[in-house]
Amino acid sequence: MKQQLAELMKNQTVRTLGISVGLIIALPMVVNALAPVLRPLARTAVKGGILAYEKVRETAAEVAEVVDDLVAEVQEELQEARERELEDQTQETDSIDTDRTTE
């Protein structure tokens, strides 16, 4: 009988199956034994994740506000530049028209 069991254990499939069954049986016991230690660690990890998420979200909102302000300033500058350019073109046109009428 011992020899048959030894021969059986040499088979890789049987060996893997035995290890798997052993893990399936032992895993719930290990988890229950470690639960008092693992639960506080898990809570701490989740709390840290939530705090990090909130900080990143806050920082992203601040960055978005700065970018929005910057975009508004640039748009205003562009609008002013366009208006100046239009005024310059209008003055040039008026000047050309005046030169033509005086000739």
Sequence and secondary structure as in RCSB ss.txt:
>XXXX:A:sequence
MKQQLAELMKNQTVRTLGISVGLIIALPMVVNALAPVLRPLARTAVKGGILAYEKVRETAAEVAEVVDDLVAEVQ
EELQEARERELEDQTQETDSIDTDRTTE
>XXXX:A:secstr
 HHHHHHHHHSHHHHHHHHHHHHHHHHHHHHHHHHHHHHHHHHHHHHHHHHHHHHHHHHHHHHHHHHHHHHHHHH
HHHHHHHHHHHHHHHHHHHHHHHHHHH 
